[in-house]
């Protein structure tokens, strides 16, 4: 991020903001298995097709997913697999933090 102009920093912040919603993270995780249509994504996330379309539109705007129309269906796939490197890095960091917190709590737990 060194020497990035303010406009680029704004774009970076918007990219991370797109990842800040749990449903969008769930959608990206589902797409690890391969492309899916909006109906499948809605069913797998327990939300509506309209809601999925809105989330996918934002992810597409940031170049994370690619959209393809086939007949009356819209299919999505990952456009940049580097998104998974980023998510795995963040998830790994959070898992380590949770583990440290659990170990700290365990250290202060008195035996019955």
Secondary structure as UniProt FT lines:
FT   TURN            2..3
FT   HELIX           6..18
FT   TURN            19..20
FT   HELIX           22..30
FT   HELIX           31..33
FT   STRAND          36..37
FT   HELIX           38..45
FT   HELIX           49..61
FT   TURN            62..63
FT   STRAND          65..70
FT   TURN            71..72
FT   STRAND          73..78
FT   HELIX           82..107
//
